[in-house]
Amino acid sequence: MDFREKLSNIVHENDSLVCVGLDIDEEKTPTFLFNTSKDPFFDFNKSIIDATKDIVCAYKLNMAFYEVLGSKGFELLDKTIKHIPRNVVVILDGKRNDIGNTAKKYAQSLFEKFNADAVTVNPYLGKDGVAPFLEYKDKCSFILCRTSNPSAVDFQDLKTQGKPLYKIVAEKIKDWDKIGCCGAVVGATYPDELKTIRSILGDNIPLLIPGIGKQGGDVEKTVKYGTNSKHEMALINSSREIIFAGDKEDFAEKSREKAFSLQKEINKYR
């Protein structure tokens, strides 16, 4: 089963485009876990997964929040991925890229060692820095196209060949998708650009869409402009607003309530 088939299956099974970001943070994790658990971060992730696995299509794990913990962080990453049900999409968000030989090792690490279904990739070095990821034909490489942060305009709006750079990146993603394993990262905080990029990429290329929740992206516009003609092929991510919805013993239930609310709001516009 390739990535797009797996994504389509879980979207239909759970009736959801919700992607939950499992971005652990000691300062925001319920403090009682550090007193009651031998493995507080894993128990936190496990509880969130168990509470939301039937109302999401994917989990996205940002590598930085695990790498900062050193060797224990890599163990935590591995344990967390193994706990996620195999029918749910796993995205490792590291925004990796380098010259081809080094990019190949990044791809091996994320796709083979950690068995991710998808990764995030920076296109700045050009095709030879992306190509090693695309060799994994059953996986997906979400290529940064229009990011959600305010200073995205510093480079991504610069015009070359009469077009803003993000449009050229979108055209490259379309071109690189010959074997069907490209995706694009496009922020919900830029709805007009989201609409443009979807029109460039067409129906089949999935979009990973951050920027909902704390960053202020509009759900209705995100669904309208980010999904394809079947109202699919979009993974709408929310991290902090969901996983840190509660700080007491019922934190997992509070996370489920937030995830369910987002699922319901998204489906209202599908």
Buried (B, 14 or more C-beta within 10 A) or exposed (E): EBBBEBBBBBBEEBBBBBBBBBBBBEEEBBEEBEEEBEBBBBBBBBBBBEBBBBBBBBBBBBBEBBEEBEEEBBBBBBBBBEBBEEEBBBBBBBBBBBEBEBBBEBBBBBBEEBBBBBBBBBBEBEEEBBBBBBBBEBBBBBBBBBBBEEEBEEEBBEEEEEEBBBBBBBBBBBEBBEEBBBBBBBBBBBBEBBBBBBEBBEEEBBBBBBBBBEBEBBBEBBBBBBBBEEBBBBBBBBBBBBBBBBBEEBBBBBBBBBBBBBBEBBBEEE
